[in-house]
Amino acid sequence: MPEDIGTIINKGISTWVRNLNIFIPFFLNSIVEGIISIFFFGLMAVLLFASQIESGMDLEALSPEELLSMFGSAFLDNIGIAVVSFFVYYLLISFIQVFFRAGAIGMAKEANEKGDTVFSDMIRYGSKNTFRLFLTTVLIGLLFLIGIVFIVPGALAVDDLSLFLKNPESSFEAMGLLGIGMIIWVLYALLINLLLSVVPFALVLDELDPIEAVSTGLGFFMDNKLSAFFLWGISISMSMALGLAQHYLGANLYLSFLISLISLVVILPLTTVWWTRFYLDRTGKKLYDHFELLDDPDEFVKSY
């Protein structure tokens, strides 16, 4: 008999407490992304400000407004190189993210099925699923971009964007149409996020290709709508609560760092364990249960 969502949450917490090392993929992802971002933006700054540096201009003496203006001009003067560089940066960051996410899902699978997981599980599942999960992420990203059609009528109504930005009151109708389009796009993005929330887990846990993962994930959601929506709501609410806390406490560097750490060490690993257990349970997989082990250890061992 499938577990109800309350049981999944409770047993998921027990599994997470037993396997706190599931935070490692998220922590490593944050570190690697940070290093790459520092290197990339440092390189971009050198490339864009190369002429100013060669002329002996003291960039430190400029105000933030002057630096921003200079950066904008340099960006437009090198728009081709800048766009290609940002595209390569986005692909690299996305590839790194899916490697660690696949690794985290794999660790959660081992923890839910066997009771324990180790660092090598992250490497094994990450290496095996990264490319397929990357293609799936690109596919889902394209589905999100389709929502841009909702803001096209408003964008066309605005006509001259520069004049509109200087004087938004000049066209209340266009502004309203654009605002409605943005709201619909956000709602559309949330709907896609909800409907396809299980897709990465289906891909890694059942080793599916991208199209199969999207189809299977959508079908899984339709078969478990209420439970999936409830778990999705909990996951989104936890992330939003931390995001709001970080926004209002952003001026305090230590508290902001603590909130980020809570997200990496608690929220992301825990929700990954929940979604993994949810998918494994509803697809009929045998799950580790320490209560069963205590009740009848011999029978539990035989089942494996």
RAGICOR-V345766 format. One line per field, one symbol per residue. burial: b if it has 24 or more other C-alpha atoms within 12 Angstrom, else e. A space follows every 10 residues. Layout:
# RAGICOR-V345766
burial = ???
This chain:
# RAGICOR-V345766
burial = eebebeebbe bbbbbbbbbb bbbbbbbbbb eebeeeeeee eeebbeebbe eeeeeeeeee eeeeeeeeee beebbeeeee ebeeeeeeee eebbbbbbbb bbbbbbbbbb bbbbbbbbbe bbbebbbbbb bbbbbbbeeb eeebeebbeb beebbeebee eeeeeeeeee eeebbeebee beeebeeebe ebbbbbbbbb bbbbbbbbbb bebbbbbbeb beebeebbbb bbeebeeebe ebeeebeeee eeeeeeeebb ebbbbbbbbb bbbbbbbbbb bbbebbbbbe eeeeeeeeee eeee
